[in-house]
Amino acid sequence: MATIVGYCIDDVIHDRIMNPGRVVPKSSLSFQLDVPMFLRKLRVYFPSQPLDVKTKFYNSDKDDLFLEVKIENISSSTVFIREVSLELPEMYTEEALNTLNMDGEDECTFGTRTFLQAAEGRHYLYHLRVKEEYLEKARTLSGPTEMGKLDILWKKELGGIAMLHTVPLQREAPCCGELQLSLETIPDTVAREEPFQITCKITNCTEKKMKLLLKMSDTTSIRWCGCSRRNLGNLLPGSSLSFTLTLLCLKLGLRKISGIRIINTTTKTKYRYDGVTTVCVVPSMVKMQS
């Protein structure tokens, strides 16, 4: 194409930006004077993002966790949410908890609305489970952990082009130390001076095998029943074992369960577990009736 001196040519180039953020388009121009010439120019743009997204992970005592997602429209106009999806690491499966069972049918908790008005927000909840073949690996995780990404497909108008907003996910895996103790079963309410049982689970969070010995120590409000020490045997790295303990409470009210001691006889390391949970102690009905 030839141009006359002093004149210009205007050309509008359209492009599709799928993921808002820092965009650096490159403009190139080839032209001929006495010799072939080439011109390249860079521009930096920051397309506006109408959504504010916050995520939070909740760890549980079991081999699963929950993810809460809060999406808020911070623009002055309506935003249509087309799709919200998770892309997780291979070791996890997801279950969306954003539906209610109404008359035998699952309905979205947000109803049929697919849009957010200005300053309006909504919460999404997901239940993440560790696949069985990755349980040992998951139990040894600690510190910052990459958890994949969250994709939100949205648009400004119903007939407009959909935009993709991606949020990287990261959680702080609980630092459980070398030997993690959790409770699998425990009653909420117990009677004073009447025995009850709790089921504990310990997990070896190290890379070495442990040989464990269990000891129980009485407190002013707790008495342990049965043998005061027990051999738990060997515990391989990343593996767990469960055991049941019997105890009784001497005082009324909310009482903490304390006095559990575990010793790694290989390294002579002692682990103390006090205040692992709280139970409500009520008067014994048998003694009240007598």
C-alpha positions as CSV (number, residue, x, y, z in Angstrom):
1,M,0.0,0.0,0.0
2,A,1.5,3.4,-1.0
3,T,0.9,6.6,1.0
4,I,1.3,10.3,0.0
5,V,3.7,12.5,2.0
6,G,1.8,14.3,4.7
7,Y,-1.1,11.9,4.8
8,C,-1.8,9.1,7.3
9,I,-3.7,5.8,7.4
10,D,-5.9,4.8,10.3
11,D,-6.5,1.2,11.1
12,V,-8.4,-0.2,14.1
13,I,-7.3,-3.6,15.3
14,H,-9.6,-5.6,17.6
15,D,-8.3,-8.2,20.0
16,R,-9.9,-10.4,22.7
17,I,-8.6,-10.3,26.2
18,M,-9.7,-13.3,28.1
19,N,-8.0,-12.8,31.4
20,P,-7.9,-9.3,32.9
21,G,-4.6,-8.1,34.3
22,R,-1.4,-6.7,32.8
23,V,-1.5,-6.8,29.0
24,V,1.4,-5.9,26.8
25,P,0.4,-6.0,23.1
26,K,3.1,-5.7,20.4
27,S,2.5,-3.5,17.4
28,S,4.7,-4.2,14.3
29,L,4.9,-2.3,11.1
30,S,6.9,-3.0,7.9
31,F,7.4,-0.3,5.3
32,Q,9.7,0.6,2.3
33,L,11.7,3.7,1.8
34,D,15.0,3.3,0.0
35,V,15.5,0.1,1.9
36,P,13.0,-2.1,3.8
37,M,12.3,-0.8,7.3
38,F,10.7,-2.4,10.4
39,L,9.1,-0.7,13.4
40,R,7.9,-2.4,16.7
41,K,6.2,-0.7,19.6
42,L,5.0,-2.0,23.0
43,R,2.1,-0.7,25.0
44,V,1.1,-1.7,28.6
45,Y,-2.6,-1.8,29.5
46,F,-4.3,-2.8,32.7
47,P,-7.9,-3.8,31.9
48,S,-10.3,-3.1,34.7
49,Q,-11.5,-6.1,36.9
50,P,-15.0,-5.8,38.2
51,L,-14.8,-8.8,40.6
52,D,-13.1,-9.0,43.9
53,V,-12.4,-12.6,44.8
54,K,-11.4,-13.9,48.3
55,T,-10.6,-17.6,49.1
56,K,-10.1,-19.3,52.4
57,F,-9.3,-22.9,53.3
58,Y,-10.5,-24.7,56.4
59,N,-8.6,-27.7,57.6
60,S,-10.3,-30.6,59.4
61,D,-9.0,-33.4,61.6
62,K,-9.8,-35.9,58.9
63,D,-8.1,-36.3,55.5
64,D,-10.2,-33.5,53.8
65,L,-10.7,-29.8,53.8
66,F,-13.2,-27.1,52.8
67,L,-12.7,-24.1,50.5
68,E,-14.8,-21.0,50.8
69,V,-14.9,-18.6,47.8
70,K,-16.4,-15.0,48.1
71,I,-17.1,-13.2,44.9
72,E,-18.1,-9.5,45.0
73,N,-19.0,-7.1,42.2
74,I,-16.9,-4.0,42.9
75,S,-18.0,-2.2,39.7
76,S,-20.9,0.2,39.2
77,S,-22.7,-2.0,36.7
78,T,-24.2,-5.5,36.6
79,V,-21.9,-8.5,36.1
80,F,-23.1,-11.9,34.8
81,I,-21.5,-15.0,36.3
82,R,-21.4,-17.7,33.6
83,E,-19.4,-20.4,35.4
84,V,-17.2,-20.9,38.5
85,S,-15.0,-24.0,38.4
86,L,-12.0,-25.5,40.2
87,E,-8.9,-27.0,38.8
88,L,-7.2,-29.0,41.6
89,P,-4.0,-31.1,41.9
90,E,-4.3,-34.8,41.0
91,M,-4.5,-35.9,44.6
92,Y,-7.8,-34.1,45.4
93,T,-11.4,-34.6,44.4
94,E,-14.1,-31.9,44.8
95,E,-17.7,-31.7,45.8
96,A,-19.6,-28.4,45.4
97,L,-21.8,-27.6,48.4
98,N,-23.9,-24.9,46.6
99,T,-27.2,-26.7,46.2
100,L,-30.2,-27.5,48.4
101,N,-32.5,-30.5,48.1
102,M,-36.0,-29.2,47.5
103,D,-38.8,-31.7,47.0
104,G,-36.3,-34.3,45.9
105,E,-34.5,-32.1,43.4
106,D,-31.2,-30.2,43.8
107,E,-31.6,-26.4,43.4
108,C,-28.8,-23.8,43.4
109,T,-28.6,-21.8,46.6
110,F,-28.5,-18.6,44.5
111,G,-31.7,-19.5,42.7
112,T,-32.0,-18.9,39.0
113,R,-30.1,-15.6,39.1
114,T,-26.8,-15.5,37.1
115,F,-25.9,-11.9,37.7
116,L,-24.5,-9.7,40.5
117,Q,-25.6,-6.1,41.0
118,A,-23.1,-3.4,42.0
119,A,-21.7,-4.1,45.5
120,E,-23.4,-7.5,45.6
121,G,-21.6,-10.7,46.5
122,R,-22.1,-14.4,46.9
123,H,-20.3,-17.3,48.7
124,Y,-19.3,-20.7,47.2
125,L,-18.3,-23.7,49.3
126,Y,-16.4,-26.8,48.2
127,H,-15.5,-30.0,50.0
128,L,-12.1,-31.3,49.0
129,R,-11.1,-34.9,49.7
130,V,-7.8,-36.6,49.3
131,K,-7.7,-39.7,47.1
132,E,-6.9,-42.9,48.9
133,E,-3.7,-43.5,47.0
134,Y,-2.4,-40.1,48.1
135,L,-3.3,-40.3,51.8
136,E,0.3,-40.9,53.0
137,K,1.6,-38.0,51.0
138,A,-1.1,-35.6,52.1
139,R,-0.4,-36.4,55.8
140,T,3.2,-35.2,55.5
141,L,2.4,-31.9,53.8
142,S,3.3,-28.7,55.8
143,G,3.6,-25.0,55.1
144,P,2.5,-23.3,51.9
145,T,0.9,-25.7,49.4
146,E,-0.2,-25.1,45.8
147,M,-3.9,-26.1,45.4
148,G,-4.5,-25.4,41.7
149,K,-6.6,-22.5,40.5
150,L,-10.2,-21.1,40.5
151,D,-11.6,-20.0,37.1
152,I,-14.5,-17.5,36.9
153,L,-16.1,-16.9,33.5
154,W,-18.1,-13.6,33.5
155,K,-19.3,-10.9,31.2
156,K,-20.7,-7.4,31.3
157,E,-23.7,-8.0,29.0
158,L,-25.7,-11.0,28.1
159,G,-24.7,-10.9,24.5
160,G,-21.1,-9.8,25.2
161,I,-17.9,-11.7,25.1
162,A,-17.1,-13.8,28.2
163,M,-14.0,-12.9,30.2
164,L,-11.9,-15.4,32.2
165,H,-10.7,-14.4,35.7
166,T,-8.2,-16.9,37.2
167,V,-7.3,-17.0,40.9
168,P,-4.3,-19.2,41.9
169,L,-5.1,-21.2,45.1
170,Q,-2.7,-21.8,47.9
171,R,-3.2,-23.0,51.5
172,E,-1.1,-23.2,54.6
173,A,-1.0,-26.9,55.5
174,P,-1.2,-27.3,59.2
175,C,2.1,-27.9,60.9
176,C,1.4,-30.9,63.1
177,G,4.9,-31.5,64.3
178,E,6.4,-35.0,64.1
179,L,3.4,-36.9,65.6
180,Q,-0.2,-35.6,65.1
181,L,-3.0,-36.7,67.4
182,S,-6.6,-36.2,66.5
183,L,-9.9,-37.5,67.9
184,E,-12.2,-39.7,65.8
185,T,-15.0,-40.3,68.4
186,I,-15.9,-38.6,71.7
187,P,-19.2,-38.0,73.4
188,D,-20.4,-34.4,73.8
189,T,-21.9,-35.0,77.2
190,V,-20.8,-37.4,79.9
191,A,-22.0,-38.2,83.5
192,R,-19.7,-37.5,86.4
193,E,-17.8,-40.5,87.8
194,E,-19.1,-42.7,85.0
195,P,-16.6,-44.2,82.5
196,F,-16.8,-43.3,78.8
197,Q,-14.6,-43.9,75.8
198,I,-12.7,-41.8,73.2
199,T,-11.0,-43.0,70.0
200,C,-7.8,-41.3,69.1
201,K,-5.8,-41.4,65.9
202,I,-2.0,-40.6,65.6
203,T,-0.2,-39.9,62.4
204,N,3.6,-40.1,61.8
205,C,4.5,-36.9,60.0
206,T,8.2,-37.7,59.7
207,E,10.1,-39.7,57.2
208,K,11.3,-42.2,59.8
209,K,9.7,-45.2,61.4
210,M,8.6,-44.8,65.1
211,K,8.2,-47.3,67.9
212,L,5.6,-45.9,70.2
213,L,4.7,-46.3,73.9
214,L,1.4,-44.8,75.2
215,K,1.2,-43.5,78.8
216,M,-1.8,-41.7,80.6
217,S,-1.4,-39.3,83.5
218,D,-4.3,-38.4,85.8
219,T,-5.3,-34.8,86.4
220,T,-7.4,-33.1,89.1
221,S,-10.6,-33.7,87.1
222,I,-9.7,-36.7,84.9
223,R,-9.0,-40.3,85.8
224,W,-7.8,-42.8,83.2
225,C,-9.2,-46.4,83.5
226,G,-7.2,-49.6,82.7
227,C,-3.5,-50.0,82.3
228,S,-1.6,-46.7,82.5
229,R,0.8,-47.6,79.7
230,R,0.4,-49.5,76.4
231,N,2.8,-50.5,73.6
232,L,1.4,-49.1,70.3
233,G,4.1,-50.8,68.2
234,N,5.7,-49.5,65.0
235,L,4.3,-46.6,63.0
236,L,5.6,-46.1,59.4
237,P,6.2,-42.6,57.8
238,G,2.9,-41.1,56.7
239,S,0.8,-43.9,58.3
240,S,-1.8,-43.7,61.1
241,L,-3.2,-45.9,63.8
242,S,-6.2,-45.6,66.0
243,F,-6.7,-46.7,69.7
244,T,-9.5,-46.4,72.2
245,L,-9.1,-45.1,75.8
246,T,-11.5,-45.2,78.8
247,L,-11.7,-42.5,81.3
248,L,-14.0,-40.7,83.8
249,C,-14.5,-37.1,85.0
250,L,-14.6,-36.2,88.6
251,K,-15.9,-32.6,88.4
252,L,-19.0,-31.0,86.7
253,G,-18.9,-28.5,83.9
254,L,-16.7,-28.2,80.9
255,R,-13.6,-30.3,81.4
256,K,-10.5,-30.6,79.2
257,I,-9.1,-34.0,78.3
258,S,-5.4,-33.9,79.2
259,G,-2.7,-36.3,80.3
260,I,-2.0,-38.3,77.1
261,R,1.7,-39.0,76.7
262,I,3.4,-40.9,73.8
263,I,7.1,-41.8,73.7
264,N,9.1,-42.7,70.7
265,T,11.3,-45.4,72.2
266,T,13.7,-45.3,69.2
267,T,14.8,-41.7,69.8
268,K,13.5,-41.3,73.4
269,T,11.3,-38.4,72.2
270,K,8.3,-37.6,74.4
271,Y,5.1,-36.0,73.0
272,R,2.6,-34.4,75.4
273,Y,-1.1,-33.9,74.5
274,D,-3.0,-31.7,76.9
275,G,-6.4,-30.0,76.3
276,V,-7.0,-32.0,73.2
277,T,-10.8,-31.5,73.5
278,T,-13.5,-30.5,76.0
279,V,-16.5,-32.5,77.3
280,C,-19.5,-31.3,79.2
281,V,-19.8,-33.2,82.5
282,V,-23.3,-33.5,84.1
283,P,-24.6,-35.1,87.3
284,S,-25.1,-38.8,87.2
285,M,-28.8,-39.7,86.9
286,V,-28.3,-42.9,88.9
287,K,-26.9,-41.0,91.9
288,M,-29.6,-38.3,91.6
289,Q,-32.4,-40.9,91.7
290,S,-30.9,-42.7,94.7
